[in-house]
Structure formats: C-alpha cells, structure tokens
Amino acid sequence: MNVESTESLIENVNDDFIVHDAHYYVPAPSRWPIVGALALFFIGFGAAFSMNHMRIGNWSLLLGFAIFLWMLVGWFGDVVKESEAGHYGPQVDYSFRWGMSWFIFSEVMFFAAFFGALFYTRMISVPELGFASETQKLLWPQFSAAWPTATGPKIGDYQVMGAMGLPALNTAILLTSGATLTWAHWALIAQKRNQLSLGLGITVLLGALFLSLQAYEYRHAWHELNLTLASGAYGATFYLLTGFHGLHVLVGTLILAVMWLRVQRGHFTPQHHFGFEAAAWYWHFVDVVWLLLFILVYWL
C-alpha cells in the first residue's frame, strides 16, 4: 500500500470517528463519591447503634440519609447540567445505556431470587414436610401440606389475600401507567410537549395511587385478615415480594416525577432524551414484575 492510499485510509477512519463521536467527555474530579461514602458510614453506624437501642443511632441514621439525599440531588444535578450543556457525545450515551441495562438485569436477578424462594417453599419444602416422620407428627400433628400454610409451631389464624379487589385494581392501574408513559414517549418523539407533560404527569399520579392503595391493602391484611409477617411462609413471602416491589414503585415514581420537572424546564429532545428513556425502561420493568406477582402470589 502506497503513502497516498495510507493517508486516505487514515482520513476516512478519522472522518468515521468524528461522525461517530467527536469527543469523549471526561468529567472533572467530583466530591460526590466521598460524600456518598460518608453517608453510608453514618447509615451503617446508626443502624448498628439503633439495633442496640442507643439513642445516638437514630440521629446517625437521620444524618446519614440526609447526606445520602444531598448526594443524590447534587450528583444527578451535575449530570443533568453536563448533559444539557452538550458535553455528552454518543460514546457517553452508549455508556449510560449499558449501565442502565446492567442495573435492570441486576434487579431482574434480585427478584428472581425472591421468586425462587417462593417456588422452593411452595413446590418443594411444604410438600416434603407432608411426608412427616413420627417425631414431626408428634411435635406438630395439625400440619397440613397445603399452600398457603403456616410453617411455624403456632398455627396462624389468618386469611389469604385474594386476587380480586385491590390487587386486581392495582394491576389495572400499573398497566394503565405503562400505556400513559408510552403515550408520553411518543409525544416526545413527535415534539408534542403538552401531550408529553400530560402523559408523564398522569403516570406519576397513577404510581402514587398504586402506592396509596397498596398501603391500604397492607392495613386491611394486617388488621382484618390477621395476615402478618408471622403468618408462616405465606405471610413472609407475601410481604417480602410485594413490599420490595412497592419500594421499586416508589423509586420509579420519584424518578418519573423528576423527569416531569425536567420536561417543565424544557429538557429532552427527540434526539437526546436518554434520561427519560431510562426512567421508562425502569417503569416497564416494574410493570412486568407486578404481573408476575399478581399471578404467582395473589392468583395461584
């Protein structure tokens, strides 16, 4: 290959790289990682002392969570400012997408472990206990290998939470919220800002409504159905799965509320809106998990 062809090849490669990404943004040194470490220190310190009934533990927990909230607002605020200033090119956008993808995958595995615990309890543990030995029958003669069942020495007099009523209503609410969020996304692509704001606002309200109804459901289950964490394996898995999902709905609602505030400030364009997309990915993941919960925890 001669010199001219080599120079031409280099120019073409450079041109392709410039089209792909003219620069890769390297942020300035940030104080937020050390602030986050400090927050986690106070949270861990406070949790340890609180478990030992020491008053300083509660104050340490409060301080730790306050610092952690400050870190979240400040760190994400810096990212938003850098993004809106045009510092991020396609390479950074790819990094964000891969990061969010791996985060959601970790959440998938998180819930997979919980669903695995439910499967093991229902399909393996309880049936095996049905083939009781003479000693076990002597210790717990009332045991019945049927689901739901109490799995402790004290039979819990509780009622099962049915699928109809509030659980079915909450399912309809979450499915509707996924539709309104998709409607808002289409509006963003079509540059219909009013529709975008309306669809996103409705989604946030539906998320808040879901949480309110779930809180009412817990109160009803705890006080009227006598369904508590002490209600055997059923009570433990019920609150474990639905409670952690509720926590994810809370986080998703807060994220979408931040996206709505950003929309009001004129952020996001059809070509540049990964913050919105990441929030939408997370919310649709929460929707899918709830459908599995509704079928496996409430229905079957």
C-alpha positions in Angstrom: 0.0 0.0 0.0 1.5 3.4 -1.0 1.7 6.5 1.1 -1.2 8.3 -0.6 -3.6 5.3 -0.1 -2.5 5.0 3.5 -3.1 8.7 4.2 -6.5 8.4 2.5 -7.4 5.4 4.7 -6.4 7.3 7.9 -8.5 10.3 6.8 -11.5 8.1 6.2 -11.1 6.4 9.6 -10.8 9.8 11.3 -13.9 11.1 9.4 -15.8 8.0 10.5 -14.7 8.5 14.1 -15.7 12.2 14.1 -19.2 11.3 12.7 -19.5 8.6 15.4 -18.3 10.8 18.2 -16.3 14.0 18.0 -15.2 13.8 21.7 -15.5 11.7 24.8 -16.4 13.7 27.8 -14.1 13.2 30.9 -15.7 14.8 33.9 -13.8 16.9 36.4 -12.9 15.3 39.8 -16.1 15.1 41.8 -16.8 15.3 45.6 -19.9 13.2 45.4 -18.3 9.7 45.8 -16.7 10.7 49.1 -19.9 12.3 50.2 -21.7 9.1 49.4 -19.2 7.1 51.4 -19.6 9.4 54.3 -23.4 8.9 54.1 -23.1 5.1 54.1 -20.7 5.3 57.1 -23.3 7.2 59.2 -26.1 4.9 58.0 -24.2 1.8 59.0 -23.0 3.4 62.2 -26.6 4.4 63.0 -28.1 1.0 62.2 -25.6 -0.8 64.4 -26.3 1.5 67.4 -30.1 1.6 66.8 -30.2 -2.2 67.0 -28.6 -1.9 70.4 -31.2 0.6 71.5 -28.7 3.5 71.7 -30.2 7.0 71.1 -27.2 8.2 69.0 -28.1 5.5 66.4 -31.3 7.3 65.4 -29.6 10.6 65.0 -26.8 8.9 63.0 -29.3 7.3 60.7 -31.1 10.6 60.1 -27.8 12.3 59.3 -26.7 9.5 57.0 -29.9 9.5 55.0 -29.9 13.3 54.8 -26.3 13.3 53.4 -27.3 10.5 51.0 -30.2 12.5 49.7 -28.0 15.5 49.3 -25.5 13.4 47.3 -28.3 12.1 45.0 -29.6 15.5 44.3 -26.2 17.0 43.7 -24.7 14.2 41.7 -27.7 13.7 39.4 -28.0 17.5 39.2 -24.4 17.7 37.9 -25.1 15.0 35.3 -28.2 16.8 34.1 -26.3 20.1 33.8 -23.5 18.4 31.8 -26.0 16.7 29.6 -28.0 19.8 28.8 -24.7 21.7 28.2 -24.0 19.3 25.3 -20.9 17.7 26.9 -22.0 14.2 26.3 -21.4 12.5 22.9 -22.6 9.2 21.6 -20.0 7.2 23.4 -21.2 8.6 26.8 -24.8 7.8 25.7 -23.7 4.2 25.0 -22.1 4.0 28.4 -25.4 5.2 30.0 -27.4 2.7 28.1 -25.1 -0.2 29.1 -25.1 1.0 32.7 -28.9 1.1 32.9 -29.2 -2.2 31.1 -26.9 -3.9 33.6 -28.7 -2.2 36.5 -32.1 -3.6 35.4 -30.5 -7.0 34.8 -29.3 -7.0 38.4 -32.8 -6.1 39.5 -34.2 -9.0 37.4 -31.8 -11.4 39.3 -32.8 -9.8 42.6 -36.5 -10.6 42.0 -35.6 -14.0 40.5 -34.1 -14.9 43.9 -37.3 -13.9 45.7 -39.5 -15.8 43.2 -37.1 -18.8 43.6 -37.7 -18.7 47.3 -41.4 -18.7 46.7 -41.1 -21.6 44.3 -38.9 -23.6 46.7 -41.3 -23.1 49.6 -44.5 -23.9 47.7 -43.3 -26.7 45.4 -40.5 -28.4 47.4 -40.4 -27.5 51.1 -44.1 -27.7 52.0 -44.7 -31.0 50.1 -41.7 -32.6 51.7 -43.0 -31.7 55.1 -46.2 -33.5 54.2 -44.2 -36.8 54.4 -43.8 -36.3 58.1 -41.9 -38.6 60.4 -43.4 -39.9 63.6 -41.4 -37.3 65.6 -42.6 -34.4 63.4 -46.2 -35.7 63.7 -45.8 -35.7 67.4 -44.4 -32.2 67.5 -46.9 -30.7 65.0 -49.9 -33.0 64.5 -52.0 -30.2 62.9 -49.6 -29.7 60.0 -51.2 -29.9 56.5 -49.0 -29.9 53.4 -51.2 -27.4 51.5 -50.5 -23.8 50.3 -50.9 -21.4 51.9 -49.9 -22.9 55.2 -48.4 -21.8 58.4 -44.9 -23.2 58.8 -44.2 -22.5 62.4 -45.1 -24.2 65.7 -48.0 -21.9 66.1 -50.8 -22.2 63.6 -51.7 -18.7 62.4 -55.4 -18.0 62.2 -55.2 -15.7 59.1 -57.0 -15.3 55.8 -55.4 -15.3 52.4 -55.3 -12.1 50.3 -57.3 -12.8 47.2 -56.6 -11.7 43.7 -59.8 -9.7 43.1 -60.4 -6.3 44.7 -57.4 -4.1 45.4 -54.8 -6.4 43.8 -56.7 -6.5 40.5 -57.4 -2.8 40.7 -53.7 -2.1 41.3 -52.8 -4.3 38.3 -55.1 -2.2 36.1 -53.5 1.0 37.4 -50.0 -0.2 36.7 -50.9 -1.4 33.2 -52.6 1.9 32.5 -49.5 3.8 33.8 -47.3 1.8 31.3 -49.7 2.9 28.5 -49.6 6.6 29.5 -45.8 6.5 29.8 -45.6 5.1 26.3 -48.0 7.8 25.1 -45.8 10.4 26.6 -42.7 8.9 24.9 -44.5 9.0 21.5 -45.3 12.7 22.2 -41.7 13.4 23.0 -40.6 11.9 19.6 -43.3 13.9 17.8 -42.3 17.1 19.7 -45.7 17.4 21.3 -44.7 19.0 24.6 -48.2 19.4 26.1 -49.0 15.7 25.5 -45.6 14.7 26.9 -46.2 16.7 30.1 -49.8 15.4 30.4 -48.9 11.7 29.8 -45.9 11.8 32.2 -47.9 13.6 34.8 -50.7 11.1 34.7 -48.1 8.3 35.0 -46.7 9.8 38.2 -50.2 10.2 39.7 -51.0 6.6 38.8 -47.8 5.5 40.6 -48.8 7.5 43.7 -52.3 6.0 43.5 -50.8 2.4 43.4 -48.7 3.1 46.5 -51.7 4.5 48.4 -53.9 1.5 47.6 -51.1 -0.9 48.5 -50.7 0.9 51.9 -54.5 0.5 52.4 -54.2 -3.2 51.3 -51.5 -3.8 53.9 -53.5 -2.2 56.6 -56.5 -4.4 55.6 -54.4 -7.5 55.5 -52.7 -6.8 58.8 -55.7 -5.8 60.9 -58.7 -7.5 59.3 -57.2 -10.6 57.8 -54.6 -11.1 60.5 -52.0 -11.6 57.8 -48.7 -10.5 59.3 -45.0 -11.4 58.8 -45.6 -14.1 61.5 -48.2 -15.8 59.4 -45.9 -18.6 58.3 -44.2 -18.9 55.0 -47.2 -17.4 53.2 -47.1 -14.2 55.2 -43.3 -13.9 54.9 -43.2 -14.4 51.2 -46.3 -12.2 50.6 -44.8 -9.1 52.3 -41.3 -9.8 51.0 -42.3 -9.9 47.4 -45.0 -7.2 47.4 -43.1 -5.0 49.8 -39.9 -4.9 47.7 -41.9 -4.3 44.6 -43.7 -1.4 46.3 -40.3 0.0 47.1 -39.4 -0.1 43.4 -42.7 1.6 42.5 -41.8 4.3 45.0 -38.4 4.8 43.4 -39.8 4.7 39.9 -42.5 7.3 40.8 -39.9 9.6 42.2 -37.7 9.2 39.1 -40.7 9.9 36.8 -41.6 12.9 38.9 -38.0 14.3 38.4 -38.5 13.6 34.6 -41.7 15.6 34.7 -40.0 18.5 36.4 -37.3 18.4 33.7 -39.9 18.5 31.0 -41.3 21.6 32.5 -37.9 23.2 32.2 -37.7 22.4 28.5 -35.3 19.4 28.8 -35.2 16.5 26.3 -35.4 16.5 22.5 -36.4 13.7 20.1 -32.7 13.1 19.5 -31.4 13.5 23.1 -33.6 12.1 25.9 -31.9 9.0 27.4 -32.8 10.2 30.9 -36.5 9.8 30.0 -35.8 6.5 28.3 -34.0 5.1 31.3 -36.9 6.0 33.6 -39.3 4.4 31.1 -37.2 1.2 31.0 -37.3 1.0 34.8 -41.1 1.6 35.0 -41.9 -1.0 32.4 -39.7 -3.5 34.3 -41.7 -2.7 37.4 -44.9 -3.4 35.5 -43.7 -6.8 34.3 -42.6 -7.8 37.8 -46.0 -6.8 39.2 -47.8 -9.0 36.6 -45.7 -12.0 37.8 -46.5 -11.1 41.4 -50.2 -10.9 40.7 -50.3 -14.3 39.1 -47.9 -16.2 41.4 -48.7 -14.5 44.7 -52.3 -13.4 44.5 -53.9 -15.6 41.9 -52.4 -19.1 42.0 
